[in-house]
Amino acid sequence: MKTLTAYYAHPMALYRSPIEKRDLKTLSRLGFKVVNPAEAKYSTYQMDDFVKLAVSCDLIAFRSFEDGKIGSGMALEIDAAMKIGRPVIELTPFLPGRVLTRNETRDRMMLPPLLQPDTAPIRTFSDGYDTKYDDGYTDQDWGNS
């Protein structure tokens, strides 16, 4: 079976950073052979060379700047890949500020608010997915039938 390749497009400001190391590890764990433009063997490449390298891969994985913006070079690589039908994924960090409260979540699902919105403990992924709740809420409270 052929090993799939992932081109890792990311800002030069992240080269050799902890974020880059984490992203490379994630892509490798997913089974990809990662093509990283930050490697020394690509130091003589021009932008056209990086675009060709990107589209030669099976997937483009990119990380934006912290504010969500994408650099012009990365945009060229992503655009070229999309034009030929390559899958493109964005690597994003888990940020606590992105987590909705229970009622914010319910509002987006167009469900009625809970009576005690934020007093019950929040279950996390590490708590598991069973339906045995100790906070007084039932599956019905979460919108399940």
C-alpha positions as CSV (number, residue, x, y, z in Angstrom):
1,M,0.0,0.0,0.0
2,K,1.3,3.4,-1.0
3,T,2.1,5.9,1.8
4,L,0.2,9.1,1.3
5,T,2.1,12.4,1.4
6,A,1.0,15.6,3.1
7,Y,2.5,19.0,2.2
8,Y,2.7,21.1,5.4
9,A,2.1,24.7,4.4
10,H,2.8,27.1,7.3
11,P,4.2,30.6,8.0
12,M,8.0,30.9,8.0
13,A,7.6,32.4,11.4
14,L,6.6,28.9,12.7
15,Y,9.6,27.1,11.2
16,R,11.4,25.0,13.9
17,S,8.8,26.1,16.5
18,P,6.9,23.9,19.0
19,I,3.8,24.4,16.9
20,E,5.5,23.0,13.8
21,K,6.8,20.0,15.8
22,R,3.3,19.3,17.1
23,D,1.8,19.6,13.6
24,L,4.4,17.3,12.0
25,K,3.8,14.7,14.8
26,T,0.1,14.9,14.2
27,L,0.4,14.4,10.5
28,S,2.8,11.5,10.9
29,R,0.5,9.9,13.5
30,L,-2.3,10.1,10.9
31,G,0.0,8.0,8.6
32,F,1.3,10.7,6.2
33,K,4.8,11.1,5.0
34,V,5.1,14.8,5.6
35,V,6.8,17.2,3.1
36,N,7.9,20.2,5.1
37,P,9.1,23.2,3.1
38,A,11.1,24.3,6.2
39,E,13.6,21.5,5.7
40,A,17.1,22.6,4.6
41,K,16.9,20.5,1.3
42,Y,14.3,23.0,0.1
43,S,16.3,26.2,0.9
44,T,17.1,27.0,-2.7
45,Y,13.5,26.7,-3.9
46,Q,11.6,29.6,-5.3
47,M,7.8,30.0,-4.9
48,D,7.0,28.2,-8.1
49,D,9.1,25.2,-6.9
50,F,7.0,25.1,-3.6
51,V,3.8,25.2,-5.5
52,K,4.9,22.3,-7.7
53,L,6.0,20.4,-4.6
54,A,2.7,21.1,-2.9
55,V,0.6,19.8,-5.8
56,S,2.7,16.7,-6.1
57,C,1.5,15.6,-2.6
58,D,-1.8,13.8,-1.9
59,L,-3.0,16.4,0.7
60,I,-2.2,19.9,1.7
61,A,-2.3,20.6,5.5
62,F,-1.9,24.2,6.4
63,R,-1.6,26.3,9.5
64,S,-2.5,30.0,9.4
65,F,-1.0,32.8,11.3
66,E,-2.4,33.2,14.8
67,D,-5.0,35.7,13.7
68,G,-6.3,33.2,11.1
69,K,-4.8,35.0,8.1
70,I,-3.0,33.0,5.4
71,G,0.3,34.3,3.9
72,S,0.5,35.0,0.1
73,G,2.8,32.1,-0.6
74,M,0.6,29.6,1.3
75,A,-2.4,30.9,-0.6
76,L,-0.7,30.1,-3.9
77,E,0.1,26.6,-2.7
78,I,-3.4,26.0,-1.4
79,D,-5.1,27.5,-4.5
80,A,-3.0,25.4,-6.9
81,A,-3.9,22.3,-4.9
82,M,-7.6,23.0,-4.8
83,K,-7.6,23.7,-8.6
84,I,-6.5,20.2,-9.3
85,G,-8.8,18.6,-6.7
86,R,-6.3,17.9,-3.9
87,P,-7.8,17.8,-0.4
88,V,-6.9,20.8,1.8
89,I,-7.2,20.8,5.6
90,E,-6.5,23.4,8.1
91,L,-4.7,22.6,11.3
92,T,-6.1,24.6,14.1
93,P,-5.4,24.7,17.8
94,F,-7.9,23.8,20.5
95,L,-8.6,27.2,22.1
96,P,-10.7,27.5,25.3
97,G,-12.2,30.7,23.9
98,R,-13.9,28.7,21.2
99,V,-15.9,26.5,23.5
100,L,-19.6,27.4,23.8
101,T,-21.5,27.1,27.1
102,R,-24.3,24.5,27.2
103,N,-27.0,27.1,26.4
104,E,-24.9,28.6,23.6
105,T,-24.6,25.1,22.1
106,R,-28.3,24.5,22.6
107,D,-29.2,27.9,21.0
108,R,-27.2,26.9,17.9
109,M,-29.0,23.6,17.7
110,M,-32.3,25.6,18.1
111,L,-33.2,23.8,21.4
112,P,-34.7,25.5,24.4
113,P,-32.3,26.7,27.1
114,L,-31.6,24.7,30.3
115,L,-33.2,25.9,33.5
116,Q,-29.8,25.8,35.3
117,P,-27.6,26.8,32.4
118,D,-24.0,26.9,33.7
119,T,-24.3,25.5,37.3
120,A,-24.0,21.8,36.4
121,P,-20.5,20.5,35.8
122,I,-19.4,20.2,32.2
123,R,-18.5,16.7,31.0
124,T,-15.3,16.5,29.0
125,F,-14.1,14.0,26.4
126,S,-12.2,12.2,29.2
127,D,-15.4,11.6,31.0
128,G,-16.7,9.3,28.3
129,Y,-19.9,9.2,26.3
130,D,-22.2,7.1,28.4
131,T,-25.7,8.3,29.3
132,K,-25.2,8.0,33.1
133,Y,-25.1,11.6,34.2
134,D,-24.6,12.6,37.8
135,D,-25.6,16.3,37.4
136,G,-29.4,15.9,37.3
137,Y,-29.7,16.3,33.5
138,T,-31.1,13.6,31.3
139,D,-30.6,12.8,27.6
140,Q,-33.8,14.7,27.0
141,D,-32.0,17.9,28.4
142,W,-29.4,17.5,25.7
143,G,-32.0,17.1,22.9
144,N,-31.7,13.4,22.5
145,S,-34.8,11.2,22.3
